[in-house]
Each structure stands twice: as C-alpha cells, then as structure tokens.
Amino acid sequence: MASIEKRGSSYRARVTIYQHGKRDYLTKSFKTEKEAKVWSTTLELQKAKGQAIAQQNTLFKDFYYLFVQTVKVHDVRKATFDNYVKAGKVIDNLFPTAKLRL
C-alpha cells in the first residue's frame, strides 16, 4: 500500500516493496499531491501485475547473493558452494555500489 504525506511545500510518496525477504521502500517527492498519487498508483499496479519495480535499485552484490542462496545452494557440492560464497565476498569488496541496469 502506498502512502502520501505532506512535507513542507511538497508531497512524498512511499511504496512498500519486498526484496530478499525484507521490507523496503521506494520514495519520491513531488510538488503536487496529484503527481504523488499518480506515481504511487502506477507502481502499485506494476506490483499487482508481478513486475519487479525495484530492479533499477538492486545492487549487483545483492543479486549475486540471492542467486547463490536460491539457485546454487542445492545444485552444487559444499566445496563449490563455499567457493561461490568466497566469490561473493570479493564482489562485495570490489563492487559495493554497482547497480543492475536493464
């Protein structure tokens, strides 16, 4: 559910999303309440259709961690999985703020 609140002379819209099992928010400020409602309603409709609305904000290291924990954990031997985890630590150190782009 989206929420809109007045902040000074502007309006802030906030849409709840879930990434990696954790609640997060997408927020944006607008000059008018109508603009905030249009933006938040659009994102809520995209969520209802099953579209990933947070992809542009996903960090590469988070995507890699999710991939390893959901796909590779049951498909490879323990030693290989440990190598994936070590590679994740290297990715975390080298690319801490790299984001996925479509």
C-alpha positions as CSV (number, residue, x, y, z in Angstrom):
1,M,0.0,0.0,0.0
2,A,1.3,3.4,-0.9
3,S,1.3,6.3,1.4
4,I,1.5,10.0,0.7
5,E,2.4,12.7,3.2
6,K,2.9,16.4,3.0
7,R,6.4,17.6,3.8
8,G,6.7,21.3,3.8
9,S,5.6,22.6,0.4
10,S,5.9,19.2,-1.3
11,Y,4.4,15.7,-1.1
12,R,6.3,12.5,-0.5
13,A,5.0,9.2,-1.9
14,R,6.2,5.9,-0.4
15,V,5.6,2.5,-1.9
16,T,6.4,-0.7,0.0
17,I,8.4,-3.4,-1.7
18,Y,10.0,-6.7,-0.6
19,Q,13.5,-7.6,-1.6
20,H,15.3,-10.7,-0.4
21,G,12.6,-11.3,2.2
22,K,13.0,-7.9,3.7
23,R,10.6,-4.9,3.5
24,D,12.0,-1.8,1.8
25,Y,10.5,1.4,0.4
26,L,10.7,3.4,-2.8
27,T,10.2,7.1,-2.2
28,K,9.9,10.1,-4.3
29,S,8.9,13.8,-3.7
30,F,6.5,15.8,-5.8
31,K,5.2,19.4,-6.0
32,T,1.6,18.3,-6.0
33,E,-0.4,15.6,-4.3
34,K,-1.9,14.5,-7.6
35,E,1.5,13.8,-9.1
36,A,2.4,11.7,-6.0
37,K,-0.9,9.8,-6.3
38,V,-0.3,9.0,-10.0
39,W,3.3,7.8,-9.3
40,S,2.4,5.6,-6.4
41,T,-0.7,4.2,-8.1
42,T,1.4,3.3,-11.2
43,L,3.9,1.5,-9.0
44,E,1.2,-0.3,-7.1
45,L,-0.3,-1.5,-10.4
46,Q,3.0,-2.7,-11.6
47,K,3.5,-4.7,-8.4
48,A,0.0,-6.2,-8.8
49,K,1.0,-7.4,-12.3
50,G,4.1,-9.1,-10.9
51,Q,6.6,-6.7,-12.4
52,A,9.8,-6.1,-10.5
53,I,9.6,-2.4,-9.8
54,A,12.9,-2.3,-7.8
55,Q,15.2,-3.7,-10.4
56,Q,16.9,-0.4,-11.1
57,N,17.8,-0.1,-7.4
58,T,19.2,-3.6,-7.0
59,L,22.8,-3.8,-6.2
60,F,24.9,-6.4,-8.1
61,K,26.2,-7.9,-4.9
62,D,22.6,-8.4,-3.6
63,F,21.6,-10.0,-6.9
64,Y,24.6,-12.3,-6.7
65,Y,23.9,-13.3,-3.1
66,L,20.3,-14.0,-3.9
67,F,21.3,-16.1,-6.9
68,V,23.8,-18.2,-4.9
69,Q,21.4,-18.7,-2.0
70,T,18.4,-19.7,-4.1
71,V,19.8,-21.4,-7.2
72,K,23.3,-22.8,-6.4
73,V,22.8,-23.8,-2.8
74,H,21.1,-27.1,-3.8
75,D,22.8,-27.6,-7.2
76,V,26.4,-27.9,-6.2
77,R,28.7,-29.7,-3.7
78,K,29.5,-28.0,-0.5
79,A,33.1,-27.1,-1.6
80,T,31.8,-25.5,-4.7
81,F,29.2,-23.6,-2.8
82,D,31.9,-22.3,-0.4
83,N,33.7,-21.0,-3.5
84,Y,30.6,-19.1,-4.5
85,V,30.4,-17.6,-1.1
86,K,34.1,-16.5,-1.2
87,A,33.5,-15.0,-4.7
88,G,30.6,-13.1,-3.1
89,K,32.9,-11.5,-0.6
90,V,35.3,-10.4,-3.4
91,I,32.3,-8.9,-5.3
92,D,31.2,-7.2,-2.1
93,N,34.7,-5.6,-1.8
94,L,35.3,-4.7,-5.4
95,F,31.7,-3.6,-6.4
96,P,30.0,-2.3,-3.2
97,T,27.7,0.1,-5.1
98,A,27.4,-1.3,-8.6
99,K,23.7,-1.5,-9.6
100,L,22.0,-3.6,-12.2
101,R,20.8,-1.8,-15.3
102,L,18.2,-3.0,-17.8
